[in-house]
Amino acid sequence: MTGLPPPWPPDRDWPQPPVGGTPPIWRPPPSLAPIVMPSAPPPRRRLALVLGGALTALLLLCGTGAVAAGLLIRSGGPEDADRAVVADAARAWASDLPGVRLNLWLADEEGQRTHGRVTVTADGDAAGTLTQPGGGTASLRAHDGTTALDGDRTWHSRAATSRSERPTIDVTGAFTPDRLAAMIASAVTSAHTVEPVGDINGQDLVRYTDGPWTLYLTAAAPHALVYLEGPVAPGSPVAPAAALTPPGPGTDEVPPVDAATATVVPADNEYRNPYVAAAVSPATSAQAANATATARGGTPTTTPPASEAPDGSDAPSSRTSPTPAPASPAPDQTRAARTALPAAFAVTVQPVPQYCGNPRCAVRISARNTGGTPARVSLFVTVVPGLAPTRLDAGTVRPGAATQDFLVTYPNVVYATGGQIRTTLYGWAFSPDLDGPDPALKQRLAMLGINPDADPVLGRLDGPDRQIALRTLDLATRHLSAGDTRDVLAARLAVRRAVAKGLLPELDALSTHADRLGNPADLTANLTVVDDDTRPPDQQVPAGIGHRRELEQVAHLLRTRPRARITYDGYLADPETGRRYRADLLIEDGSDKTAVQVKTVSGRQGLRKALTTAIGQLNGDSGVGNGTPTPRGVDADGAIEQAPPGFRREVLLHLEPGTGELFTADKPTLQRRLADFDLARHLCHDGRYRAERLVLVNGADTHTWTTAQFHALGASGAQCP
């Protein structure tokens, strides 16, 4: 693939799809009971579902728990007997397994994605690995009702605004063979829709839909479960692990934590609906034994083959070249250190006296550490005009303690000539422990009136995480001056929201490679739309998730293509005509130039619309921006939404969890479905190509079609040159 690289490492044996987020912990009653599939989608509330935690113990349900009592059985009709046969066979298949292997995806309404490779045994043990696109990995071990997550630095940075550890879903409560057997029997018996879907990845499957949950079983005996998907909610097959209360302004979405036991305190209320999708396959006895040994803190009892990881899951295929993720140092902090708030300094600065008529004037400055950890600090003060920035080292300041009062004098610039002048006084704190080695960055922000220490989100970041946020703020405001107060505030709020959404690794890429970002002045607008929670027609996910995929792709490109210059949702001007051209991504890598439109697809019926919209945008069908309102505000730059001359046109479609069999389909299966939609007629028209490449990213891999392959995507392929 020479154009746009995949946004995460493709893995043909264990696919790594776009997903994220996890539900909180839920504790059901101790007795085993059949699972109830809800008959209608639950109301879409906002339930916290972030992942995190290093060496964190979280209460989770073991395999003997129940989601709910009772079985929804529909009476009457000749098909009931057929359903009973399928349910009995599938239940027998699942009950006899020593364990199951899960290729698991979790996605929240804000677009946070997490992929898991987990083996769950019949005894209720579980072991595996959780990963997130763009970096972040955690090992998962579950035994005797407790699950531990051990995450790297990047994993924790996605939950950096939380001082509490965040939970994962109840894998052992939902995915032991016995629980899967009950889930299958309930779904088959009470499904309101049963649909043959044909050949998916070489297996003939049947889709059973019961309320918001869908299960895919093989059409032939033993009717094995292959794939399932649905929202996490109370009463669902996969229940919330714990519930949270809605956060207030500036607060974080975290459950209460018992400091003595480091466990999440369960609650009964619900706040946000995550979505889960899982490909299911049987585990061998050896794989189950390895998972048990890992879960219980031992070593695998058998030596896995070269293609198998010690926890019982597959290792990445040697046939693919994983995309490097950002370097993530191993966890090096104790839990106590992580849960303590970082240092924060409240600065007091005042002129002495208020009105100065003396040959020399003075200013007094001090600071108090309002955070929870000690830190080194220096104070800076400047008076404009009159006093150049002056540094005052205050040493290490403990929590709650204050620095000494510093008195700095400077000449009265109008004393000799008389008259009056208005001066502006600035004072700020700089800590190398928090802000990095360069005080100039904090000075530039201070001169714009930005005090990160006082921000309710940014002020809770420590060390490397705060430095990422400061660099991003600096990047977004370099073109501004102190008088641009509205734009400065918008930049601070945009960065704050991005941090709160778990996007610090992406902000790290943007700020680290800022010299290759073509339009940093648009960064505030681009980060702001990531927070868009409106739902476009035919989409199950908010509009902001599509913008988040753009940001994730930009970060990936900046990390992996060291020569590429990226214009991120902005325009380039033709040097000859001056005409301006806009696209989601404009990539210039030497002579290789690509214009990319990025779309998300969250339902089985949205694929065609996403493709036609993207192709229209690449070809200028949407017209010229002439002051009409757009999601970015009023676009008065006169840029046409079209690929610039000499740029290859590329459509990048992200299939989100919720697209059913399309989400796990391999390329031959996808190609048959695309041909059914006759997508070729949109890619070729009047004997001309309207795009040079189509890229679909789903849970199985990153799939690419070039012009030479467009003819296979439908009956209209004959129109292609």
LOTORVEX-893706 format. One record per residue (C-alpha): x, y, z; residue number from 1. Coordinates in steps of 0.1 Angstrom, whole numbers, plus 2048, in hexadecimal, padded with zeros to 3 digits. Layout:
N
    x    y    z   nr
    X    Y    Z  NUM
...
This chain:
721
    x    y    z   nr
  800  800  800    1
  812  81F  7F4    2
  7FA  83A  7FD    3
  7E9  83B  81F    4
  7F7  822  838    5
  7E0  80F  84F    6
  7D8  821  870    7
  7E0  802  885    8
  7F4  7E2  87E    9
  7E0  7CA  868   10
  7E1  7A6  876   11
  7D1  78B  861   12
  7D0  771  87C   13
  7C4  788  897   14
  7B6  7A8  886   15
  7BB  7C9  897   16
  79E  7E0  890   17
  793  803  899   18
  783  802  8BB   19
  786  811  8DD   20
  779  817  8FF   21
  76B  800  919   22
  74E  7FD  930   23
  74F  7FF  955   24
  74E  7E2  96D   25
  72D  7D0  974   26
  727  7B6  990   27
  70A  79E  98A   28
  6FC  785  9A3   29
  710  766  9A9   30
  6F9  74C  99A   31
  6FA  742  976   32
  6DA  74A  962   33
  6D1  74D  93D   34
  6DA  76E  92D   35
  6BE  785  922   36
  6C2  796  901   37
  6B0  7B8  903   38
  693  7B9  8EB   39
  699  7DE  8E2   40
  6B8  7F5  8E2   41
  6BD  805  904   42
  6BC  82B  906   43
  6DD  83A  8FA   44
  6EC  848  91A   45
  710  850  91F   46
  722  835  932   47
  747  83A  93B   48
  75C  821  92A   49
  780  82A  92A   50
  79C  811  92E   51
  7BB  816  943   52
  7CE  80C  961   53
  7F0  7FD  968   54
  7F1  7DF  980   55
  7CD  7E9  989   56
  7B6  7D1  99A   57
  792  7D4  98E   58
  775  7C0  99B   59
  767  7AB  97E   60
  74F  78F  97C   61
  75C  76B  978   62
  74B  751  962   63
  730  748  97B   64
  71F  76A  97A   65
  6FE  771  969   66
  6F3  78F  955   67
  6CE  78A  95C   68
  6B5  770  964   69
  69B  762  94B   70
  69B  759  927   71
  688  76A  90B   72
  677  74E  8F9   73
  65F  754  8DC   74
  642  73D  8D9   75
  62F  72F  8BB   76
  63A  72B  897   77
  64B  70E  885   78
  66D  71E  888   79
  66E  71A  8AE   80
  678  6F6  8AA   81
  694  6FF  892   82
  6A1  71A  8A9   83
  6A1  702  8C6   84
  6B7  6EA  8B2   85
  6CF  705  8A9   86
  6D0  713  8CD   87
  6D6  6F0  8DC   88
  6F2  6E9  8C3   89
  703  70A  8C8   90
  700  708  8EE   91
  70F  6E5  8EE   92
  72C  6F2  8D7   93
  734  70F  8EF   94
  730  6FB  90F   95
  74A  6E1  905   96
  765  6FA  8FE   97
  783  6FD  916   98
  784  722  90E   99
  77D  73C  8F3  100
  794  754  8E1  101
  786  777  8DC  102
  790  790  8C1  103
  77F  7AC  8D4  104
  778  7D0  8CB  105
  76A  7EB  8E2  106
  75E  80D  8D6  107
  74E  82A  8E9  108
  739  846  8DC  109
  757  85D  8DA  110
  76A  846  8C3  111
  783  838  8DC  112
  78C  816  8D0  113
  79C  7F8  8E1  114
  7A5  7D6  8D2  115
  7AA  7B8  8E7  116
  7B8  795  8E1  117
  7AB  782  8FF  118
  7A8  75D  908  119
  78D  754  921  120
  78C  732  931  121
  76F  71C  93D  122
  77C  722  960  123
  778  747  95E  124
  79C  751  959  125
  7A6  769  93D  126
  7C6  777  92F  127
  7CE  78D  911  128
  7D9  7AE  904  129
  7C6  7CE  8FE  130
  7D3  7E8  8E4  131
  7C8  809  8D7  132
  7D0  818  8B4  133
  7EC  831  8B6  134
  7FC  821  8D4  135
  7F2  814  8F6  136
  7F4  7F0  901  137
  7E8  7DE  921  138
  7EA  7BA  92C  139
  7CA  7AC  93B  140
  7C8  790  955  141
  7A8  784  966  142
  7A5  76A  981  143
  78E  763  99F  144
  778  781  997  145
  794  79B  994  146
  7A3  7A9  975  147
  7C4  7BB  973  148
  7CF  7D2  957  149
  7F4  7DB  952  150
  7F7  7F8  93A  151
  815  80A  92A  152
  81A  830  92B  153
  806  837  90C  154
  7E9  822  919  155
  7E8  838  938  156
  7EB  858  925  157
  7C9  852  914  158
  7BA  854  937  159
  7D2  86E  943  160
  7B8  885  952  161
  7AD  86A  96A  162
  7BE  864  98B  163
  7A9  844  98F  164
  7AD  824  97C  165
  794  81C  962  166
  782  7FB  95D  167
  77D  7E3  940  168
  760  7CE  936  169
  756  7AE  948  170
  767  795  931  171
  765  777  948  172
  741  77E  951  173
  736  77E  92C  174
  74E  769  918  175
  755  748  92B  176
  748  72A  917  177
  72A  726  92E  178
  720  74B  92B  179
  724  74A  905  180
  70E  72B  904  181
  6F2  73D  917  182
  6F7  75C  902  183
  6F3  748  8E1  184
  6D5  734  8ED  185
  6C3  754  8F8  186
  6CB  766  8D7  187
  6C1  74A  8C0  188
  6A1  743  8D3  189
  695  767  8D6  190
  6A4  778  8B7  191
  68A  78D  8A5  192
  69E  78B  885  193
  6B0  76D  876  194
  6C3  773  855  195
  6DA  75E  841  196
  6F8  773  837  197
  70B  75A  822  198
  730  756  81F  199
  744  76B  837  200
  769  764  837  201
  763  741  82A  202
  747  738  843  203
  722  737  83C  204
  712  74C  857  205
  6F0  755  865  206
  6E8  775  877  207
  6D3  775  896  208
  6C7  798  8A1  209
  6B7  79C  8C4  210
  6B1  7C0  8CD  211
  6D2  7D3  8C9  212
  6E7  7B4  8CA  213
  6F1  79F  8AC  214
  702  77C  8AC  215
  710  76A  88D  216
  70F  744  88E  217
  71A  72B  874  218
  6FD  71F  85F  219
  708  6FA  863  220
  70B  6E6  883  221
  718  6EB  89D  222
  70C  70F  897  223
  72B  71E  8A6  224
  72C  742  8B1  225
  743  756  89A  226
  73C  77A  8A2  227
  726  790  8B8  228
  721  7B5  8BD  229
  70B  7CD  8D1  230
  70A  7E8  8EB  231
  716  7E3  90E  232
  6F9  7EA  926  233
  6E8  7DB  945  234
  6D7  7BB  93B  235
  6EB  7B6  91B  236
  701  798  915  237
  720  7AE  91C  238
  718  7C3  93B  239
  728  7E3  948  240
  744  7DC  960  241
  73B  7FB  976  242
  725  819  971  243
  72E  83D  974  244
  71C  85E  97B  245
  71C  879  961  246
  73A  890  966  247
  737  8B4  96D  248
  749  8D0  95B  249
  76E  8C9  95B  250
  76B  8A8  96E  251
  776  886  962  252
  761  868  95A  253
  76E  84F  974  254
  75D  838  98C  255
  764  83A  9B1  256
  782  826  9BC  257
  788  816  9DD  258
  7AC  822  9E5  259
  7B2  805  9FE  260
  7AB  7E9  9E5  261
  7B1  7FC  9C4  262
  790  7EF  9B7  263
  774  800  9A5  264
  755  804  9BA  265
  737  7F7  9A6  266
  718  80C  9A1  267
  6F6  806  993  268
  6F1  824  97C  269
  6FA  826  958  270
  70B  843  946  271
  717  83A  923  272
  711  81D  90A  273
  731  80E  8FC  274
  730  7F5  8DF  275
  741  7D3  8DE  276
  749  7BD  8C1  277
  75B  79B  8C4  278
  766  780  8AC  279
  765  75F  8BF  280
  779  73F  8B9  281
  77F  720  8CE  282
  79E  71E  8E4  283
  7B2  6FD  8E5  284
  7B9  6ED  907  285
  7DD  6F9  904  286
  7D2  71D  8FD  287
  7BA  71C  91B  288
  7D5  70E  932  289
  7ED  72A  927  290
  7D2  744  92E  291
  7CC  736  950  292
  7F1  736  959  293
  7F4  75A  94E  294
  7D5  765  960  295
  7E1  755  980  296
  803  765  97F  297
  816  747  974  298
  827  73C  954  299
  816  729  937  300
  814  704  93D  301
  81C  6FB  919  302
  832  70B  8FE  303
  81B  71B  8E4  304
  824  718  8BF  305
  837  735  8AF  306
  816  745  8A2  307
  807  745  8C5  308
  80C  75E  8E1  309
  812  751  904  310
  7EF  75D  910  311
  7DF  746  8F7  312
  7D8  760  8DC  313
  7E9  761  8BA  314
  808  775  8B6  315
  809  78F  89A  316
  80C  77F  878  317
  82F  77F  869  318
  81F  786  848  319
  817  7AA  852  320
  82D  7C7  85C  321
  81F  7D7  87B  322
  81D  7FD  87A  323
  834  80A  896  324
  821  81B  8B2  325
  830  837  8C7  326
  84A  82D  8E0  327
  839  824  901  328
  850  820  91F  329
  846  805  938  330
  832  810  956  331
  84A  81F  96F  332
  832  82E  988  333
  822  81F  9A7  334
  7FC  821  9A9  335
  7FF  83A  9C6  336
  814  851  9B0  337
  7FC  84E  993  338
  7DD  856  9A8  339
  7ED  875  9B8  340
  7E5  895  9A6  341
  803  8A5  996  342
  812  8C6  9A2  343
  800  8E6  998  344
  80A  909  9A0  345
  7F3  926  9A7  346
  807  946  9A0  347
  801  967  9B2  348
  810  986  9A2  349
  80A  9AB  9AA  350
  81B  9CC  9A4  351
  82B  9DE  9C2  352
  81D  9F9  9C5  353
  7FE  9F8  9AF  354
  806  A19  99F  355
  82C  A1F  99C  356
  83A  A43  99A  357
  85D  A3A  9A6  358
  87C  A36  991  359
  879  A10  997  360
  85A  9FB  99A  361
  856  9D9  9A8  362
  841  9B9  9A4  363
  83B  99E  9BE  364
  836  979  9B3  365
  831  958  9C5  366
  820  936  9BF  367
  80F  91B  9D3  368
  810  8F6  9C9  369
  7EA  8ED  9C8  370
  7F1  8CA  9BA  371
  7F9  8A9  9CB  372
  81E  8A3  9C4  373
  83E  8B7  9CA  374
  84F  8C7  9AC  375
  86B  8DF  9A2  376
  85F  901  998  377
  86C  922  98A  378
  857  942  989  379
  858  95A  96C  380
  84C  97E  96C  381
  84C  999  951  382
  83E  9BC  94E  383
  836  9CA  92B  384
  846  9E2  927  385
  861  9E4  941  386
  86C  9C2  94D  387
  879  9A6  937  388
  86F  982  941  389
  881  97A  961  390
  886  957  96F  391
  885  951  995  392
  88E  92D  9A0  393
  87A  922  9BE  394
  887  8FE  9C2  395
  870  8E1  9CA  396
  84E  8E9  9D9  397
  83A  8D0  9EC  398
  814  8CC  9E8  399
  802  8E8  9FB  400
  822  8FC  A00  401
  82B  91E  9F0  402
  84A  92D  9E2  403
  85A  94B  9F1  404
  84E  96D  9E7  405
  865  97B  9CC  406
  868  9A1  9C7  407
  875  9AC  9A6  408
  87C  9D0  99D  409
  87E  9E1  97B  410
  883  A04  96E  411
  865  A1B  969  412
  867  A21  943  413
  855  A43  945  414
  864  A51  964  415
  87D  A67  952  416
  865  A74  938  417
  845  A77  94E  418
  823  A6C  944  419
  811  A4B  949  420
  812  A29  939  421
  7FD  A0A  93D  422
  812  9EA  943  423
  808  9C6  941  424
  814  9AE  95C  425
  819  988  955  426
  824  96E  96E  427
  825  948  96A  428
  834  928  978  429
  84B  911  965  430
  853  8EE  972  431
  86C  8D8  95F  432
  85B  8BA  970  433
  83A  8C2  960  434
  841  8D9  942  435
  860  8CA  933  436
  883  8D9  92F  437
  87A  8F8  91A  438
  86B  916  92D  439
  865  929  90D  440
  846  914  905  441
  835  91C  926  442
  83F  941  921  443
  82E  943  8FF  444
  80E  934  90D  445
  80F  94C  92B  446
  812  96A  915  447
  7F2  95F  904  448
  7E1  95D  926  449
  7E1  936  928  450
  7E7  927  94A  451
  7E6  901  946  452
  7EA  8FC  96C  453
  7C8  90B  972  454
  7B6  8F7  957  455
  7A0  8DB  966  456
  7AC  8C1  94D  457
  7CF  8CC  941  458
  7D8  8D4  965  459
  7D4  8B0  96E  460
  7EE  8A4  955  461
  810  89B  961  462
  833  898  951  463
  833  88D  92D  464
  80D  890  92A  465
  80D  8B4  934  466
  829  8BC  91C  467
  815  8AD  8FF  468
  7F8  8C3  908  469
  80E  8E2  90A  470
  81F  8DB  8E9  471
  7FD  8D6  8D9  472
  7F0  8F7  8E8  473
  80F  909  8DB  474
  80A  8FA  8B8  475
  7E6  905  8B7  476
  7ED  928  8C3  477
  80E  932  8B2  478
  7FC  948  899  479
  7E8  95A  8B4  480
  7F1  979  8CA  481
  7E6  984  8EC  482
  7C8  997  8DE  483
  7B9  978  8CE  484
  7A8  96E  8EE  485
  78B  95C  8DE  486
  7A1  947  8C8  487
  7B9  940  8E5  488
  79C  933  8FA  489
  78F  91D  8DD  490
  7B2  90E  8DA  491
  7B4  906  8FF  492
  791  8F6  8FF  493
  798  8E2  8E0  494
  7B8  8D3  8EE  495
  7A7  8CD  910  496
  78B  8B9  8FF  497
  7A4  8A5  8EA  498
  7B7  89B  909  499
  796  892  91B  500
  78D  87B  8FD  501
  7AD  867  901  502
  7C0  876  8E4  503
  7E1  87F  8F4  504
  7F5  866  8DF  505
  7E6  877  8BF  506
  7EE  89A  8CC  507
  811  88D  8D4  508
  816  884  8AF  509
  809  8A6  8A3  510
  81E  8BA  8BA  511
  83D  8A6  8B7  512
  83C  8A7  890  513
  82E  8CA  88F  514
  846  8D4  873  515
  834  8BC  85C  516
  811  8C7  864  517
  807  8DE  847  518
  7EC  8F2  858  519
  7F1  8F6  87E  520
  7DA  915  87E  521
  7BD  8FD  877  522
  7C5  8E7  895  523
  7AC  8F7  8AD  524
  78F  8F2  894  525
  799  8CF  88C  526
  79B  8C5  8B0  527
  77A  8D6  8B8  528
  766  8C1  89F  529
  773  8A1  8AF  530
  75B  8AA  8CB  531
  73D  8AB  8B3  532
  722  894  8C2  533
  708  899  8A7  534
  6FD  87A  893  535
  6FD  87D  86D  536
  6E1  86B  85B  537
  6E7  845  857  538
  702  846  871  539
  700  836  894  540
  71F  849  8A1  541
  724  86E  8A7  542
  734  883  88B  543
  752  88A  8A1  544
  75E  866  89E  545
  764  86B  879  546
  779  88A  881  547
  78B  875  89B  548
  794  85B  881  549
  7A4  878  86D  550
  7B8  882  88A  551
  7C4  85F  891  552
  7CE  85B  86D  553
  7E1  87C  86D  554
  7F4  871  88C  555
  7FC  84F  87C  556
  809  85F  85D  557
  81F  877  870  558
  82E  85B  884  559
  834  842  867  560
  83C  858  849  561
  859  86E  853  562
  85A  882  833  563
  835  888  82F  564
  825  8AA  834  565
  801  8A8  83E  566
  7E6  8C3  839  567
  7CC  8B8  852  568
  7A8  8C2  847  569
  7B5  8E1  836  570
  7BD  8EE  814  571
  7DB  8F1  7FC  572
  7DD  90D  7E2  573
  7E7  905  7BE  574
  808  919  7B9  575
  7FE  921  795  576
  7D9  92A  798  577
  7D7  932  7BD  578
  7B8  91D  7BF  579
  7B3  90C  7E1  580
  7AB  8E7  7E5  581
  79F  8D6  804  582
  79E  8B2  810  583
  79E  89F  832  584
  7C3  896  82D  585
  7DB  8A4  813  586
  7FB  890  814  587
  81B  89C  803  588
  837  883  805  589
  850  88D  7EA  590
  840  886  7C8  591
  825  870  7D9  592
  807  886  7DF  593
  7E5  87A  7EB  594
  7C4  88A  7F4  595
  7B0  875  80C  596
  78B  877  817  597
  785  864  838  598
  763  856  841  599
  755  840  85C  600
  73A  825  856  601
  727  81A  875  602
  70A  806  865  603
  707  7EC  84B  604
  6F4  803  834  605
  70B  821  835  606
  728  815  81F  607
  71B  821  7FE  608
  712  844  80B  609
  734  848  81B  610
  746  83E  7FB  611
  731  855  7E4  612
  735  873  7FC  613
  75B  86F  7FD  614
  75E  86B  7D8  615
  749  889  7D2  616
  75F  89E  7E9  617
  77F  892  7D8  618
  771  89D  7B6  619
  763  8BF  7BF  620
  73E  8B5  7BE  621
  737  8C8  7DF  622
  740  8EA  7D1  623
  755  907  7DF  624
  756  913  803  625
  748  937  800  626
  73F  941  823  627
  724  926  827  628
  722  915  84A  629
  736  8F5  84D  630
  73F  8DE  86A  631
  75F  8F2  86E  632
  74C  913  871  633
  749  92D  854  634
  761  921  839  635
  769  941  826  636
  78B  937  818  637
  77C  92F  7F6  638
  78C  90C  7F5  639
  77A  8F2  7E0  640
  776  8D0  7F0  641
  78A  8BD  7D5  642
  7AB  8AB  7D1  643
  7C6  8C4  7C4  644
  7D4  8BE  7A1  645
  7EF  8A3  7A2  646
  7E1  892  7C1  647
  7D6  86E  7C2  648
  7B2  86B  7CF  649
  7AC  853  7EB  650
  78D  849  7FF  651
  794  83B  822  652
  775  82B  832  653
  776  81F  856  654
  75C  804  85D  655
  753  807  882  656
  746  7EC  899  657
  721  7EA  891  658
  726  7E3  86C  659
  71F  7BE  873  660
  730  7A5  85C  661
  741  7C0  849  662
  756  7C8  868  663
  767  7A6  869  664
  766  79F  843  665
  786  796  831  666
  78E  7A6  80F  667
  77D  78C  7F9  668
  75D  78E  80E  669
  75E  7B5  80D  670
  764  7B5  7E8  671
  744  79F  7E2  672
  730  7B7  7F8  673
  73E  7D6  7E6  674
  735  7C6  7C5  675
  712  7C0  7D1  676
  710  7E6  7D8  677
  71F  7EC  7B5  678
  738  804  7C3  679
  74B  804  7A3  680
  732  81C  793  681
  73C  836  7AD  682
  762  830  7A8  683
  760  832  782  684
  74A  849  76D  685
  749  850  748  686
  769  83C  743  687
  77C  84F  75D  688
  788  847  780  689
  77A  85D  79C  690
  793  84F  7B6  691
  7B4  83D  7B3  692
  7B1  829  7D3  693
  796  81C  7EB  694
  7A1  811  80E  695
  78A  800  827  696
  795  7FB  84A  697
  781  7E2  85F  698
  787  7CA  87B  699
  799  7B1  865  700
  7B3  7C6  853  701
  7B9  7E4  83D  702
  7AC  7DB  81A  703
  7B7  7EE  7FB  704
  7A9  7F0  7D7  705
  7BC  803  7BC  706
  7AF  80D  799  707
  7BA  7EB  78B  708
  7A1  7DA  7A3  709
  783  7F1  7A1  710
  773  7DC  785  711
  76D  7C0  79F  712
  757  7D7  7B5  713
  737  7D4  7A1  714
  726  7CF  780  715
  72F  7F3  776  716
  754  7EA  778  717
  753  7E7  752  718
  752  80D  751  719
  774  80F  761  720
  791  816  748  721
